[in-house]
């Protein structure tokens, strides 16, 4: 789940993105590839503004519009997944060479716990057989609240955005 991508993976996703842009007659700008690299060098979930400010604070010159537009392209070509954890804001995470996982989301503080359980894949395969259907992807979000109320309250008071907790 959340771990930095290897250099080999980063080079591979660049090639996939380059081919996607070429096929769609889109421009292959250095800024678009900087956005892609930033995503694959980081961990977990982020929103577009998190990404923009992270790049800006590290000295990368990229516009907010480029970040938003590049995110849309990366979602279209399957290198990034867009998630909505019950709020009016999208969060993103890389999807290539990234273990399939699901999410527990606290409605109070916004913490996100990623988890992986092989039984979900078994259920998916069973549903394919029962309904004569091919599942191409799935997304499971379980909503509730943290049992550690002190930590939850701390995240709420500090206005923390989504936290990637291990589960």
MARBA-3410 file (N, C-alpha, C, O; in Angstrom, 1 decimal):
167
0.8,-1.2,0.0,0.0,0.0,0.0,0.9,1.2,0.0,1.6,1.4,-1.0 ~ 0.9,2.1,1.0,1.6,3.4,0.9,3.1,3.2,1.1,3.6,2.8,2.2 ~ 3.8,3.4,0.0,5.2,3.4,0.0,5.7,4.0,-1.3,4.9,4.1,-2.3 ~ 6.9,4.6,-1.3,7.4,5.3,-2.5,7.6,4.3,-3.6,8.0,3.2,-3.4 ~ 7.3,4.7,-4.8,7.5,3.9,-6.0,9.0,3.8,-6.2,9.8,4.7,-5.9
9.4,2.7,-6.8,10.8,2.6,-7.2,11.1,3.4,-8.4,10.2,3.8,-9.1 ~ 12.4,3.6,-8.7,12.8,4.4,-9.9,12.4,3.7,-11.1,12.0,4.3,-12.1 ~ 12.4,2.4,-11.1,12.0,1.6,-12.3,10.5,1.8,-12.6,10.1,2.0,-13.7 ~ 9.7,1.9,-11.5,8.2,2.1,-11.6,8.0,3.5,-12.2,7.2,3.7,-13.0 ~ 8.7,4.5,-11.6,8.6,5.9,-12.1,8.9,6.0,-13.6,8.2,6.7,-14.3
10.0,5.4,-14.0,10.3,5.4,-15.5,9.2,4.8,-16.3,8.9,5.2,-17.4 ~ 8.7,3.7,-15.8,7.6,3.0,-16.5,6.4,3.8,-16.6,5.8,3.9,-17.7 ~ 5.9,4.4,-15.5,4.7,5.3,-15.6,4.9,6.5,-16.5,4.0,7.0,-17.1 ~ 6.2,7.0,-16.5,6.5,8.1,-17.5,6.3,7.6,-18.9,5.7,8.4,-19.7 ~ 6.7,6.4,-19.2,6.5,5.9,-20.6,5.1,5.7,-20.9,4.6,6.0,-22.0
4.3,5.2,-19.9,2.9,5.0,-20.1,2.2,6.3,-20.4,1.4,6.5,-21.3 ~ 2.5,7.3,-19.6,2.0,8.7,-19.7,2.4,9.3,-21.0,1.5,9.9,-21.7 ~ 3.6,9.1,-21.4,4.1,9.7,-22.7,3.3,9.1,-23.9,2.9,9.8,-24.8 ~ 3.1,7.8,-23.8,2.3,7.1,-24.9,0.9,7.6,-24.9,0.3,7.8,-26.0 ~ 0.3,7.8,-23.7,-1.1,8.2,-23.6,-1.2,9.6,-24.2,-2.1,9.9,-25.0
-0.3,10.5,-23.9,-0.3,11.9,-24.4,-0.1,11.9,-25.9,-0.8,12.6,-26.6 ~ 0.8,11.1,-26.4,1.1,11.0,-27.8,-0.2,10.5,-28.6,-0.6,11.1,-29.6 ~ -0.8,9.5,-28.1,-2.0,9.0,-28.7,-3.2,10.0,-28.7,-4.0,10.0,-29.7 ~ -3.3,10.8,-27.7,-4.3,11.8,-27.6,-3.9,13.2,-28.2,-4.7,14.1,-28.1 ~ -2.8,13.2,-28.9,-2.2,14.5,-29.4,-2.2,15.6,-28.4,-2.5,16.7,-28.7
-1.8,15.2,-27.2,-1.6,16.1,-26.1,-0.1,16.5,-26.0,0.7,15.8,-26.4 ~ 0.1,17.7,-25.4,1.5,18.2,-25.3,2.2,17.4,-24.2,1.6,17.1,-23.1 ~ 3.5,17.1,-24.4,4.3,16.4,-23.4,5.2,17.4,-22.7,6.4,17.5,-23.1 ~ 4.6,18.1,-21.8,5.4,19.2,-21.2,6.2,18.7,-19.9,5.8,17.7,-19.3 ~ 7.3,19.3,-19.7,8.1,18.9,-18.5,7.3,19.0,-17.2,7.4,18.2,-16.3
6.4,20.1,-17.1,5.6,20.3,-15.9,4.6,19.1,-15.7,4.4,18.7,-14.5 ~ 4.0,18.5,-16.7,3.2,17.4,-16.5,3.9,16.2,-16.0,3.4,15.5,-15.1 ~ 5.1,16.0,-16.4,6.0,14.9,-15.9,6.5,15.2,-14.5,6.7,14.2,-13.7 ~ 6.6,16.4,-14.2,7.0,16.8,-12.8,5.9,16.4,-11.8,6.1,15.9,-10.7 ~ 4.6,16.7,-12.2,3.5,16.3,-11.4,3.4,14.8,-11.3,3.2,14.4,-10.1
3.6,14.1,-12.3,3.6,12.6,-12.3,4.6,12.1,-11.3,4.3,11.3,-10.5 ~ 5.8,12.6,-11.4,6.9,12.2,-10.5,6.6,12.5,-9.1,6.9,11.7,-8.2 ~ 6.1,13.7,-8.8,5.8,14.1,-7.4,4.8,13.1,-6.8,4.9,12.7,-5.7 ~ 3.8,12.7,-7.6,2.8,11.8,-7.1,3.4,10.4,-6.8,3.2,9.8,-5.7 ~ 4.3,9.9,-7.7,4.8,8.6,-7.5,6.0,8.6,-6.5,6.4,7.5,-6.1
6.5,9.7,-6.1,7.6,9.8,-5.1,7.0,10.0,-3.7,7.7,10.0,-2.7 ~ 5.7,10.2,-3.6,5.1,10.4,-2.3,4.2,9.2,-1.9,4.1,8.3,-2.7 ~ 3.7,9.3,-0.7,2.9,8.2,-0.2,1.4,8.7,0.0,1.2,9.9,0.3 ~ 0.5,7.8,-0.1,-0.8,8.0,0.4,-1.7,8.9,-0.4,-1.5,9.1,-1.6 ~ -2.7,9.4,0.2,-3.7,10.3,-0.4,-3.4,11.7,-0.3,-2.6,12.2,0.6
-3.8,12.5,-1.3,-3.6,13.9,-1.4,-4.7,14.6,-2.1,-5.4,13.9,-3.0 ~ -4.9,15.9,-1.9,-5.8,16.6,-2.8,-5.0,17.4,-3.7,-3.8,17.6,-3.5 ~ -5.6,18.0,-4.7,-4.9,18.8,-5.7,-4.1,19.9,-5.1,-3.0,20.2,-5.5 ~ -4.7,20.6,-4.1,-4.0,21.7,-3.5,-2.8,21.3,-2.7,-1.7,21.9,-2.7 ~ -2.9,20.1,-2.0,-1.8,19.6,-1.3,-0.6,19.4,-2.3,0.5,19.7,-2.0
-0.9,18.8,-3.4,0.1,18.5,-4.4,0.7,19.8,-4.9,2.0,19.9,-5.0 ~ -0.1,20.8,-5.2,0.4,22.0,-5.7,1.3,22.7,-4.7,2.4,23.1,-5.1 ~ 0.9,22.8,-3.5,1.7,23.5,-2.5,3.0,22.7,-2.1,4.0,23.3,-1.9 ~ 2.9,21.4,-2.2,4.1,20.6,-2.0,5.1,20.8,-3.1,6.3,21.0,-2.8 ~ 4.7,20.9,-4.3,5.6,21.2,-5.4,6.1,22.6,-5.3,7.3,22.8,-5.5
5.3,23.6,-5.0,5.7,25.0,-4.9,6.7,25.1,-3.8,7.7,25.8,-3.9 ~ 6.4,24.5,-2.6,7.3,24.6,-1.5,8.7,23.9,-1.7,9.7,24.3,-1.1 ~ 8.7,23.0,-2.6,10.0,22.3,-2.9,10.7,23.1,-4.1,11.8,22.6,-4.5 ~ 10.2,24.2,-4.5,10.8,25.0,-5.6,10.5,24.6,-7.0,11.0,25.2,-7.9 ~ 9.5,23.8,-7.2,9.1,23.4,-8.5,8.1,24.5,-9.0,7.1,24.8,-8.4
8.4,25.0,-10.2,7.6,26.0,-10.8,6.5,25.3,-11.7,6.8,24.9,-12.8 ~ 5.3,25.3,-11.1,4.2,24.7,-11.8,2.9,25.4,-11.4,2.8,25.8,-10.2 ~ 2.0,25.7,-12.3,0.8,26.4,-12.0,-0.2,25.5,-11.4,-0.2,24.2,-11.6 ~ -1.2,26.0,-10.7,-2.3,25.3,-10.1,-3.1,24.6,-11.2,-3.5,23.5,-11.1 ~ -3.3,25.4,-12.3,-4.1,24.8,-13.4,-3.4,23.6,-14.0,-4.1,22.6,-14.4
-2.1,23.6,-14.1,-1.3,22.5,-14.6,-1.5,21.3,-13.7,-1.7,20.2,-14.2 ~ -1.5,21.5,-12.4,-1.7,20.4,-11.5,-3.0,19.8,-11.7,-3.2,18.6,-11.8 ~ -4.1,20.6,-11.7,-5.4,20.1,-11.8,-5.6,19.4,-13.2,-6.2,18.3,-13.2 ~ -5.2,20.0,-14.3,-5.3,19.4,-15.6,-4.5,18.1,-15.7,-5.0,17.2,-16.3 ~ -3.3,18.1,-15.2,-2.5,16.9,-15.2,-3.2,15.8,-14.4,-3.1,14.6,-14.8
-3.7,16.1,-13.3,-4.4,15.1,-12.5,-5.6,14.5,-13.3,-5.7,13.2,-13.3 ~ -6.3,15.3,-14.0,-7.4,14.7,-14.8,-6.9,13.8,-15.9,-7.4,12.7,-16.1 ~ -5.7,14.2,-16.5,-5.1,13.3,-17.5,-4.6,12.0,-16.9,-4.8,10.9,-17.5 ~ -4.0,12.1,-15.7,-3.5,10.9,-15.1,-4.6,9.9,-14.6,-4.5,8.7,-14.6 ~ -5.8,10.5,-14.2,-6.9,9.7,-13.9,-7.5,9.0,-15.2,-7.7,7.8,-15.2
-7.6,9.7,-16.3,-8.0,9.2,-17.5,-7.2,8.0,-18.0,-7.7,7.1,-18.6 ~ -5.9,8.2,-17.8,-5.0,7.1,-18.4,-4.7,6.0,-17.4,-4.0,5.1,-17.6 ~ -5.3,6.1,-16.2,-5.3,5.0,-15.2,-4.1,5.0,-14.3,-3.8,4.0,-13.6 ~ -3.3,6.0,-14.3,-2.1,6.1,-13.4,-2.4,6.6,-12.0,-1.6,6.5,-11.1 ~ -3.5,7.3,-11.9,-4.0,7.9,-10.6,-5.4,7.6,-10.4,-6.2,7.6,-11.4
-5.8,7.3,-9.2,-7.2,7.1,-8.8,-7.8,8.3,-8.1,-7.1,8.9,-7.3 ~ -9.0,8.6,-8.4,-9.7,9.7,-7.7,-10.6,9.1,-6.7,-11.4,8.2,-7.1 ~ -10.6,9.6,-5.5,-11.5,9.1,-4.5,-12.3,10.2,-3.9,-11.8,11.4,-3.8 ~ -13.4,9.9,-3.4,-14.2,10.9,-2.6,-14.6,10.3,-1.3,-15.5,9.4,-1.3 ~ -14.0,10.7,-0.2,-14.3,10.1,1.1,-15.4,10.7,1.8,-15.3,11.1,3.0
-16.6,10.9,1.2,-17.7,11.4,1.8,-17.8,12.9,2.0,-18.7,13.4,2.6 ~ -16.9,13.6,1.3,-16.9,15.1,1.4,-17.1,15.6,0.0,-17.1,14.8,-1.0 ~ -17.1,16.9,-0.2,-17.2,17.5,-1.5,-15.8,17.7,-2.1,-15.7,18.6,-3.0 ~ -14.8,17.0,-1.7,-13.5,17.2,-2.2,-12.9,15.9,-2.7,-13.1,14.8,-2.1 ~ -12.2,15.9,-3.8,-11.6,14.7,-4.3,-10.2,14.6,-3.7,-9.5,15.5,-3.4
-9.8,13.3,-3.5,-8.5,12.9,-3.0,-8.0,12.0,-4.1,-8.7,11.3,-4.7 ~ -6.7,11.9,-4.2,-6.0,11.1,-5.2,-5.0,10.2,-4.6,-4.5,10.5,-3.5 ~ -4.7,9.1,-5.3,-3.6,8.3,-5.0,-3.1,7.6,-6.2,-3.9,7.4,-7.2 ~ -1.9,7.3,-6.3,-1.4,6.6,-7.5,-2.0,5.2,-7.6,-2.4,4.6,-6.5 ~ -2.0,4.7,-8.8,-2.7,3.4,-8.9,-1.8,2.4,-9.6,-2.1,1.2,-9.6
-0.8,2.8,-10.3,0.1,1.8,-11.0,1.0,1.1,-10.0,1.7,1.8,-9.2 ~ 1.1,-0.2,-10.1,2.0,-1.0,-9.2,1.7,-0.6,-7.7,2.6,-0.6,-6.9 ~ 0.5,-0.5,-7.4,0.0,-0.1,-6.1,-1.0,-1.2,-5.6,-2.0,-1.4,-6.3 ~ -0.7,-1.8,-4.5,-1.5,-2.9,-4.1,-3.0,-2.5,-3.9,-3.3,-1.5,-3.4 ~ -3.9,-3.4,-4.4,-5.3,-3.1,-4.3,-5.6,-3.0,-2.8,-5.2,-3.9,-2.0
-6.3,-2.0,-2.4,-6.7,-1.9,-1.0,-8.0,-1.1,-0.9,-8.5,-0.6,-1.8 ~ -8.5,-1.1,0.3,-9.8,-0.5,0.6,-9.6,0.5,1.8,-8.5,0.6,2.3 ~ -10.7,1.2,2.1,-10.5,2.3,3.1,-11.5,2.3,4.2,-12.7,2.0,4.0 ~ -11.1,2.6,5.4,-11.9,2.9,6.6,-11.8,4.4,6.7,-10.7,4.9,6.8 ~ -12.9,5.1,6.8,-12.9,6.6,6.9,-13.6,7.0,8.1,-14.8,6.7,8.3
-13.0,7.8,9.0,-13.6,8.4,10.1,-14.4,9.6,9.7,-13.9,10.6,9.1 ~ -15.7,9.7,10.0,-16.6,10.8,9.6,-16.3,12.0,10.5,-16.7,13.1,10.1 ~ -15.7,11.8,11.6,-15.5,12.9,12.6,-14.2,13.7,12.3,-14.2,14.9,12.2 ~ -13.1,12.9,12.1,-11.8,13.6,11.9,-11.2,13.5,10.5,-10.3,14.2,10.1 ~ -11.8,12.6,9.7,-11.3,12.4,8.3,-10.1,11.5,8.2,-9.6,11.3,7.1
-9.7,10.8,9.2,-8.6,9.8,9.1,-9.0,8.7,8.2,-10.2,8.3,8.1 ~ -8.1,8.3,7.4,-8.3,7.2,6.5,-7.3,6.1,6.8,-6.1,6.3,6.9 ~ -7.9,4.9,7.0,-7.1,3.7,7.2,-7.1,2.8,6.0,-8.2,2.4,5.6 ~ -6.0,2.5,5.4,-6.0,1.6,4.3,-5.9,0.2,4.8,-5.1,-0.1,5.7 ~ -6.6,-0.7,4.2,-6.5,-2.1,4.5,-6.6,-3.0,3.3,-7.2,-2.6,2.3
-6.1,-4.2,3.4,-6.2,-5.2,2.4,-6.6,-6.5,3.0,-6.0,-7.0,4.0 ~ -7.7,-7.1,2.5,-8.2,-8.4,3.0,-8.5,-9.2,1.8,-9.3,-8.9,1.0 ~ -7.8,-10.4,1.6,-8.0,-11.2,0.5,-9.4,-11.8,0.3,-9.8,-12.2,-0.8 ~ -10.2,-11.8,1.4,-11.6,-12.2,1.3,-12.4,-11.4,0.4,-13.4,-11.8,-0.2 ~ -12.0,-10.1,0.3,-12.8,-9.2,-0.6,-12.6,-9.6,-2.0,-13.6,-9.6,-2.8
-11.4,-10.0,-2.4,-11.2,-10.5,-3.8,-12.0,-11.8,-4.0,-12.5,-12.0,-5.1 ~ -12.1,-12.7,-3.0,-12.9,-13.9,-3.1,-14.4,-13.5,-3.3,-15.0,-14.2,-4.2 ~ -14.9,-12.5,-2.6,-16.3,-12.1,-2.8,-16.4,-11.5,-4.2,-17.4,-11.8,-4.9 ~ -15.5,-10.8,-4.7,-15.5,-10.2,-6.0,-15.6,-11.3,-7.0,-16.4,-11.2,-8.0 ~ -14.8,-12.3,-6.9,-14.8,-13.4,-7.9,-16.1,-14.2,-7.8,-16.6,-14.6,-8.9
-16.6,-14.4,-6.6,-17.9,-15.0,-6.5,-19.0,-14.2,-7.2,-19.9,-14.8,-7.9 ~ -19.0,-12.9,-7.0,-20.1,-12.1,-7.6,-19.9,-12.1,-9.1,-21.0,-12.1,-9.8 ~ -18.7,-12.2,-9.6,-18.5,-12.3,-11.1,-19.2,-13.6,-11.6,-19.9,-13.6,-12.6 ~ -19.0,-14.7,-10.9,-19.6,-16.0,-11.3,-21.1,-15.9,-11.2,-21.8,-16.4,-12.1 ~ -21.6,-15.5,-10.1,-23.1,-15.5,-9.8,-23.8,-14.6,-10.8,-24.8,-15.0,-11.3
-23.2,-13.5,-11.2,-23.9,-12.5,-12.0,-23.4,-12.4,-13.4,-23.8,-11.6,-14.2 ~ -22.5,-13.4,-13.8,-22.0,-13.4,-15.2,-21.5,-12.0,-15.5,-21.9,-11.4,-16.5 ~ -20.5,-11.6,-14.8,-20.1,-10.2,-14.9,-18.5,-10.2,-14.7,-18.0,-11.0,-13.9 ~ -17.9,-9.2,-15.4,-16.4,-9.1,-15.2,-16.1,-7.8,-14.4,-16.4,-6.7,-15.0 ~ -15.6,-7.9,-13.3,-15.2,-6.7,-12.5,-13.8,-6.2,-13.0,-12.9,-7.0,-13.0
-13.8,-5.0,-13.3,-12.5,-4.4,-13.8,-11.8,-3.7,-12.7,-10.6,-3.5,-12.7 ~ -12.5,-3.2,-11.7,-11.9,-2.5,-10.6,-13.0,-2.4,-9.5,-14.2,-2.6,-9.8 ~ -12.6,-2.2,-8.3,-13.5,-2.0,-7.2,-13.0,-0.9,-6.2,-11.8,-0.7,-6.2 ~ -13.9,-0.4,-5.5,-13.6,0.6,-4.5,-14.5,0.4,-3.3,-15.7,0.4,-3.4 ~ -13.9,0.1,-2.1,-14.7,-0.1,-0.9,-14.3,0.9,0.1,-13.2,1.0,0.5
-15.3,1.7,0.6,-15.1,2.7,1.6,-16.1,2.3,2.8,-17.3,2.3,2.6 ~ -15.5,2.1,3.9,-16.3,1.9,5.1,-16.2,3.1,6.0,-15.1,3.5,6.4 ~ -17.4,3.7,6.3,-17.4,4.9,7.1,-17.8,4.6,8.6,-18.6,3.8,8.8 ~ -17.2,5.3,9.5,-17.5,5.2,10.9,-16.8,6.2,11.7,-16.6,7.4,11.3 ~ -16.3,5.9,12.9,-15.6,6.8,13.7,-14.4,6.1,14.4,-14.5,4.9,14.7
-13.4,6.9,14.7,-12.2,6.3,15.5,-12.6,5.9,16.9,-13.5,6.6,17.5 ~ -12.1,4.8,17.3,-12.3,4.4,18.7,-11.4,5.2,19.7,-11.7,5.4,20.8 ~ -10.3,5.7,19.2,-9.4,6.5,20.0,-9.9,8.0,19.9,-9.4,8.8,19.0 ~ -10.8,8.4,20.7,-11.5,9.7,20.7,-10.5,10.8,20.9,-10.6,11.9,20.3 ~ -9.5,10.6,21.7,-8.5,11.6,22.0,-7.7,12.0,20.7,-7.5,13.2,20.4
-7.2,11.0,20.0,-6.5,11.2,18.8,-7.4,11.8,17.7,-7.0,12.7,17.0 ~ -8.6,11.3,17.7,-9.6,11.9,16.7,-9.9,13.4,17.0,-9.9,14.2,16.1 ~ -10.1,13.7,18.3,-10.3,15.1,18.6,-9.1,16.0,18.3,-9.3,17.1,17.8 ~ -7.9,15.4,18.5,-6.7,16.2,18.2,-6.6,16.5,16.7,-6.3,17.6,16.3 ~ -7.0,15.5,15.9,-6.9,15.7,14.4,-8.0,16.8,14.0,-7.7,17.6,13.2
-9.2,16.7,14.6,-10.2,17.7,14.3,-9.8,19.1,14.7,-9.9,20.1,14.0 ~ -9.2,19.3,15.9,-8.8,20.6,16.5,-7.7,21.2,15.6,-7.7,22.4,15.4 ~ -6.8,20.4,15.1,-5.7,20.9,14.3,-6.1,21.1,12.9,-5.3,21.6,12.1 ~ -7.3,20.8,12.5,-7.8,21.0,11.1,-7.0,20.1,10.2,-6.9,20.4,9.0 ~ -6.5,19.0,10.7,-5.7,18.1,9.8,-6.6,17.6,8.7,-7.8,17.3,8.9
-6.0,17.4,7.5,-6.7,16.9,6.4,-6.6,15.3,6.5,-6.3,14.8,7.6 ~ -6.9,14.6,5.5,-6.9,13.2,5.5,-5.5,12.7,6.0,-4.5,13.1,5.6 ~ -5.6,11.8,7.0,-4.4,11.2,7.5,-4.4,9.7,7.0,-5.4,9.0,7.0 ~ -3.3,9.3,6.5,-3.1,7.9,6.1,-2.6,7.1,7.3,-1.4,7.1,7.5 ~ -3.5,6.4,7.9,-3.1,5.6,9.1,-2.9,4.1,8.6,-3.6,3.7,7.6
-2.1,3.4,9.2,-1.9,2.0,8.8,-2.9,1.1,9.5,-3.2,1.4,10.6 ~ -3.3,0.1,8.8,-4.4,-0.7,9.4,-4.0,-2.2,9.2,-4.7,-3.1,9.6
END
